[in-house]
Amino acid sequence: MNKKSFVTCLSILVASMTYAQDVVVTSPDSVGAEAVDMPEGVLVSEEELMGDYNNTNNLSEGVGTSRVLSYSDSVLVSRLSRIPTTIDMPLNDVTRKYIETYSNRMKSSVSIMLGSSNFYNPIFEEALERYGLPLELKYLPVIESGLRPSATSRVGAAGLWQFMIGTGKRYGLEVNTLVDERRDPIKSSDAAAHYLRDLYDMFGDWGLAIAAYNCGEGNVQKAITRSGNQDGADFWSIYSRLPHETRGYVPAFIAATYIMNYYCEHGIVPREATLPLESDTVVVQHNVKFTQIAAKCNLTVDELRALNPQYRQDIVPADYALCLPAGSVEDFILNEDSIYGLSPLSVMQTSATPRFATDDAVSVQTEQTTVRSRNTRSSSRSRNGRHRSSRSSRQRSQSVSVKSGDTLSSIAKRNGTTVSKLRQLNGIKGNIIRPGQKVRVK
């Protein structure tokens, strides 16, 4: 054999060995031997996605020609290896199946989710960064909810991150008759990042942490115990012992991460996104319905629902934050009394009887009663010589310490102010705050 032929054969042999190493199934079990259940978010239709208010009103057809393109395993392996992440991204029979699903059957849905990711990725990334997590976890809501805050699963999980009620409450999300903070993009993202950090601390492996996010840490721990591999377990080593849907969950996440990075190579054209108008929050003083707000702020109820998906009955309870387009905040403040159902006459009356301006109005105390109560407390302090201590109390309340899970919105709600004022007082750009940070509230 001449030298040239030998070099050629050696190159082919090395390439074959490399290819075999790249595409080997990482599980000792036969990963592709049985069908797995598709996570609900993977099955969401184009019609369901376009039923979301933001998608309907802020997405348009992208520029380009959609086409079907397929690639060899070696190309897919190479692309997965180039995604800059600490999360293991292997190619095997199951992950390939999901990549093919996203790149072919769900091309239209992927193009919509690529557009709507412009609305939510900045929120996800801020939360993940706050907890020091891999930013690729922002693709979990793709398979959880199809990036729809309104999504509800067949078992009752809700919101972008599909929290069950119990887990949501464990991570500080309020759920009651009027409020469901699982649907609040900012609060649920913070809770999800907190939960994912705890899961990783528990298992020390991102495949196991992601699986536990789907089926619960108890189910993953039982699968590890049954595998007999307490110390070196990973997702693929316990694959056959996990619930059917969870077996498809991590592969679906890998495929979603792949397609959201390499959509162009598969001929998928993203929907063009027009970002919604800049928004701000105000804290309402009384229970108020969306219909009352819409009438005075030149908004529709659908707009208010899209901005405030956490309110289940189209009612904002007293002392909760209301998100409005920035240009509508002034309208709300100028019309606040009439929005609540108070007329100028009611302020002048001495009776404490609540007034109802319309059928939609909610029972409230008259402003005269509030003013009289405040004046009485002020006179009492004056008679007892407590002006100085009152002044000191106000000074002490000017700053608060940020707690884990706090957001600018929640701090504004607790302290009767707005997010824009907090940003102005503290020189904050965006929404990033950190536990232990001091934030001026007055």
C-alpha positions in Angstrom: 0.0 0.0 0.0 1.5 3.3 -1.0 1.7 6.2 1.4 -1.2 8.2 -0.1 -3.6 5.2 0.2 -2.5 4.5 3.7 -3.1 8.2 4.8 -6.6 8.1 3.1 -7.5 4.8 4.9 -6.3 6.1 8.2 -8.4 9.3 7.8 -11.5 7.3 7.0 -10.9 5.1 10.0 -10.4 8.0 12.4 -13.5 9.8 11.0 -15.5 6.6 11.5 -14.3 6.2 15.1 -15.1 9.8 15.8 -18.6 9.5 14.3 -19.3 6.4 16.3 -18.2 8.1 19.5 -20.3 11.2 18.8 -23.6 9.4 18.1 -23.4 6.6 20.7 -26.5 6.4 22.9 -25.4 7.5 26.4 -27.8 5.2 28.3 -26.9 1.6 29.1 -30.6 0.9 28.4 -32.1 0.8 24.9 -33.3 4.5 24.9 -35.1 4.3 21.6 -36.8 0.9 22.2 -40.1 2.2 23.4 -42.4 5.2 22.7 -42.3 8.1 25.1 -45.1 10.5 25.9 -44.7 14.0 24.4 -44.8 16.8 27.0 -48.0 18.9 26.6 -46.1 22.0 25.5 -44.5 20.2 22.6 -48.0 19.3 21.2 -49.4 22.9 21.2 -50.9 23.8 17.9 -50.3 26.9 15.7 -54.0 27.9 16.4 -53.5 27.7 20.2 -50.3 29.7 20.0 -51.9 32.4 17.9 -54.8 32.6 20.4 -52.4 34.4 22.8 -53.0 38.1 22.8 -49.4 39.2 22.4 -48.9 36.8 19.5 -52.1 37.9 17.8 -51.3 41.6 18.1 -47.5 41.8 18.0 -46.4 39.1 15.6 -46.4 39.2 11.8 -45.2 36.9 9.1 -41.4 36.7 8.8 -39.5 37.5 5.7 -38.1 34.5 3.9 -39.1 31.1 2.5 -39.8 28.2 4.8 -38.3 24.9 3.6 -37.6 21.4 4.9 -33.9 20.6 5.5 -32.5 17.4 7.0 -29.0 16.7 8.3 -26.9 13.7 9.2 -26.3 12.7 12.8 -22.7 13.9 12.6 -23.9 17.4 11.7 -26.4 17.4 14.6 -23.8 16.2 17.0 -21.4 18.9 16.0 -24.1 21.6 16.4 -25.2 20.4 19.8 -21.6 20.4 21.0 -21.2 24.0 19.9 -24.1 25.3 22.1 -22.2 27.1 24.9 -23.8 25.5 28.0 -22.8 23.3 31.0 -26.0 21.2 30.4 -25.3 17.8 28.6 -26.7 17.8 25.1 -26.3 14.3 23.6 -27.8 13.0 20.4 -29.5 9.7 20.5 -32.7 8.0 19.2 -35.0 10.0 21.5 -33.4 13.5 21.1 -33.2 13.0 17.4 -37.0 12.2 17.3 -37.7 15.5 19.0 -35.4 17.5 16.8 -37.2 16.0 13.8 -40.6 16.9 15.4 -39.6 20.5 15.9 -37.8 21.0 12.6 -40.5 19.3 10.4 -44.0 18.8 11.8 -43.9 21.8 14.1 -42.2 24.3 11.8 -45.0 26.8 12.0 -45.3 26.6 15.8 -41.6 27.1 16.1 -41.7 30.2 14.0 -44.4 31.6 16.3 -42.4 30.7 19.5 -39.3 32.3 18.0 -41.3 35.5 17.6 -42.9 35.4 21.1 -39.5 34.6 22.7 -38.7 38.3 22.2 -41.4 39.2 24.8 -40.2 36.8 27.5 -36.5 35.9 27.1 -35.3 39.1 28.8 -37.4 38.2 31.8 -36.2 34.6 31.9 -32.6 35.6 31.5 -32.7 38.1 34.3 -34.2 35.6 36.7 -31.7 32.8 35.7 -28.8 35.2 35.9 -30.0 36.3 39.4 -29.7 32.7 40.6 -26.5 31.9 38.7 -28.1 29.3 36.4 -27.3 28.3 32.8 -29.2 30.7 30.5 -30.3 27.8 28.2 -32.9 27.0 30.9 -34.9 29.8 29.3 -36.0 27.2 26.8 -37.9 25.1 29.4 -41.1 27.3 28.9 -41.0 26.3 25.2 -41.8 22.7 26.1 -43.8 23.6 29.2 -46.3 26.1 27.8 -45.3 27.1 24.3 -44.5 30.5 25.8 -48.1 31.3 26.8 -48.9 32.8 30.2 -52.5 31.6 29.9 -51.5 27.9 29.4 -53.1 25.4 31.8 -52.2 21.7 31.7 -54.7 18.8 32.1 -53.4 18.3 35.7 -53.8 21.9 36.7 -50.3 23.3 36.1 -50.4 26.9 35.0 -48.4 29.8 33.4 -45.3 30.0 31.4 -43.4 27.7 33.7 -46.3 25.4 34.5 -46.3 25.5 38.3 -48.6 23.2 40.3 -50.4 25.1 43.1 -48.4 23.4 45.9 -45.0 24.0 44.3 -45.9 27.6 43.3 -46.9 28.5 46.9 -43.7 26.8 48.2 -41.8 29.3 46.1 -43.8 32.4 47.1 -46.4 32.5 44.4 -49.8 33.6 45.6 -52.8 31.6 44.4 -56.4 32.5 45.6 -59.8 33.2 44.1 -58.7 36.5 42.5 -55.0 36.1 42.0 -52.8 33.4 40.4 -49.2 34.6 40.3 -48.2 31.4 38.5 -49.3 33.4 35.4 -47.2 36.4 36.3 -44.2 36.3 33.9 -41.8 38.1 36.3 -42.8 36.4 39.6 -43.1 32.9 38.1 -39.7 33.2 36.4 -38.1 34.1 39.7 -39.8 31.2 41.4 -38.8 28.8 38.6 -35.2 29.9 38.8 -35.2 29.5 42.5 -36.7 26.0 42.2 -34.3 24.9 39.5 -31.3 26.1 41.6 -32.6 24.0 44.6 -33.1 21.0 42.3 -29.5 21.3 41.0 -28.2 21.6 44.5 -30.1 18.5 45.4 -29.0 16.3 42.5 -25.8 17.9 41.2 -26.7 17.1 37.6 -28.7 19.2 35.2 -30.4 16.3 33.5 -31.7 15.1 36.8 -32.7 18.6 37.9 -34.7 19.2 34.7 -36.4 15.8 35.0 -37.3 16.6 38.6 -38.8 19.9 37.5 -41.2 17.8 35.4 -42.1 14.9 37.7 -41.0 16.1 41.1 -37.8 15.5 43.1 -39.4 12.5 44.9 -39.9 10.5 41.6 -36.4 11.2 40.5 -35.0 10.1 43.9 -37.0 6.9 43.7 -35.7 6.2 40.2 -32.1 6.8 41.4 -32.6 4.4 44.4 -34.1 1.7 42.1 -31.1 2.1 39.8 -28.7 1.2 42.6 -26.4 4.0 41.5 -26.7 6.6 44.2 -23.4 8.4 43.5 -23.0 8.4 39.7 -26.6 8.7 38.5 -27.5 10.9 35.6 -30.7 11.2 33.5 -29.8 8.5 31.0 -28.8 6.0 33.7 -32.2 6.1 35.3 -34.2 6.8 32.0 -36.2 3.5 32.1 -37.2 4.0 35.7 -38.8 7.5 35.2 -42.4 8.2 34.4 -43.2 8.0 30.6 -43.6 11.7 30.1 -40.4 12.6 31.9 -38.5 10.2 29.7 -39.4 12.6 26.8 -39.0 15.8 28.9 -35.2 16.1 28.9 -34.9 15.1 25.2 -37.6 17.6 24.3 -35.6 20.3 26.2 -32.5 19.4 24.3 -34.4 19.5 21.0 -36.0 22.9 21.9 -32.6 24.3 22.8 -31.2 23.0 19.5 -34.0 24.3 17.3 -34.1 27.7 19.0 -30.4 28.1 18.1 -30.3 26.4 14.7 -33.8 27.2 13.2 -32.3 29.0 10.3 -30.4 25.9 9.2 -33.7 24.1 9.0 -35.4 26.7 6.9 -37.6 28.0 9.7 -38.6 31.7 9.3 -39.3 33.4 12.7 -42.4 35.6 13.1 -41.5 39.2 13.2 -42.1 40.7 16.7 -43.2 44.2 17.5 -42.5 44.7 21.2 -45.5 45.8 23.2 -45.5 49.4 24.5 -43.4 50.1 27.5 -45.3 49.5 30.7 -45.3 50.6 34.3 -47.2 49.6 37.5 -49.4 51.4 40.0 -50.7 50.1 43.3 -54.5 50.2 43.5 -56.1 51.5 46.6 -59.4 49.6 46.4 -60.7 46.5 44.6 -61.3 47.5 41.0 -62.5 45.7 37.9 -60.8 45.8 34.5 -64.0 47.2 33.0 -63.7 50.3 35.3 -60.0 50.8 34.4 -60.5 50.3 30.6 -63.3 52.9 30.5 -61.2 55.6 31.9 -57.8 54.8 30.5 -58.7 54.2 26.8 -57.8 50.6 27.0 -59.6 47.3 26.2 -60.2 44.5 28.7 -58.1 42.2 26.5 -55.1 44.6 26.8 -55.4 44.6 30.6 -55.6 40.8 30.7 -52.5 40.5 28.5 -50.6 42.9 30.9 -52.0 41.4 34.1 -52.5 37.6 33.4 -52.3 36.9 37.2 -55.8 38.3 37.9 -58.2 35.4 37.5 -61.6 37.3 37.6 -60.6 40.6 35.9 -60.4 42.2 39.3 -57.4 43.8 40.9 -57.6 43.5 44.7 -56.8 46.5 46.9 -53.0 47.0 47.5 -52.0 44.9 44.5 -50.0 46.2 41.5 -51.7 47.0 38.2 -49.5 46.9 35.1 -50.5 49.6 32.5 -49.0 50.9 29.3 -46.6 53.7 30.4 -48.8 56.3 28.6 -51.9 55.2 30.5 -50.5 55.6 34.0 -51.2 59.3 34.0 -54.8 58.7 32.9 -55.2 56.2 35.8 -53.9 58.7 38.4 -56.0 61.6 37.1 -59.1 59.5 37.0 -58.4 57.4 40.1 -61.4 58.5 42.1 -63.9 57.9 39.4 -62.3 54.6 38.5 -62.9 53.4 42.0 -66.4 54.7 41.9 -65.8 57.9 44.0 -67.3 61.2 42.7 -66.0 64.6 43.8 -69.2 65.0 45.9 -68.4 62.0 48.0 -65.2 63.6 49.2 -67.2 66.5 50.7 -69.7 64.3 52.4 -69.5 63.5 56.1 -71.3 60.2 55.9 -69.2 57.1 55.9 -71.7 55.3 53.7 -69.9 53.7 50.7 -71.0 55.1 47.3 -71.6 53.2 44.1 -71.1 55.2 40.9 -71.9 52.3 38.5 -72.9 48.6 38.6 -69.2 47.8 38.3 -68.1 49.9 41.2 -66.8 48.1 44.3 -67.8 49.1 47.9 -65.2 51.5 49.3 -64.8 53.9 52.3 -65.4 57.5 51.6 -62.3 59.6 51.3 -63.7 62.0 54.0 -63.6 59.1 56.5 -60.0 58.4 55.6 -58.9 62.0 55.9 -60.8 62.4 59.2 -59.1 59.2 60.6 -55.7 60.5 59.5 -56.3 63.9 61.1 -57.4 62.3 64.3 -54.2 60.2 64.5 -52.1 63.3 63.7 -53.8 65.3 66.5 -53.3 62.4 69.0 -49.6 62.3 68.2 -49.4 66.1 68.6 -51.0 66.0 72.0 -48.6 63.3 73.1 -45.5 65.1 71.8 -44.6 62.3 69.3 -43.7 64.4 66.3 -40.1 63.5 66.6 -40.5 59.8 66.9 -43.0 59.8 63.9 -40.5 61.7 61.8 -37.8 59.2 62.7 -40.1 56.3 61.8 -40.6 57.8 58.4 -36.9 58.2 57.9 -36.3 54.6 58.8 -38.9 53.4 56.3 -37.2 55.2 53.4 -35.1 52.2 52.5 -35.8 48.5 52.5 -33.6 45.5 52.1 -34.2 43.2 49.1 -35.2 39.7 50.2 -34.9 36.5 48.1 -37.7 36.4 45.5 -38.4 40.2 45.7 -39.0 42.1 42.5 -39.3 45.8 41.9 -43.0 45.3 41.4 -43.5 43.5 44.7 -41.5 46.1 46.6 -43.5 48.9 45.0 -46.7 47.1 46.0 -45.7 46.7 49.6 -44.5 50.3 49.9 -47.3 52.1 48.0 -45.2 53.4 45.2 -44.5 52.6 41.5 -41.7 50.7 39.7 -40.8 53.9 37.8 -40.3 55.8 41.0 -38.1 53.0 42.5 -36.0 53.1 39.3 -35.7 56.9 39.6 -34.8 56.9 43.3 -32.2 54.2 43.0 -30.8 54.8 39.5 -31.9 51.3 38.4 -32.1 50.5 34.7 -34.2 47.4 33.9 -35.5 45.1 36.7 -32.5 43.5 38.2 -32.1 43.7 42.0 -30.3 41.3 44.3 -31.0 39.9 47.8 -29.4 42.1 50.5 -29.5 45.2 48.3 -30.8 48.4 49.9 -33.6 50.0 47.8 -35.0 53.5 48.6 -38.7 53.6 48.5 -39.3 57.3 49.4 
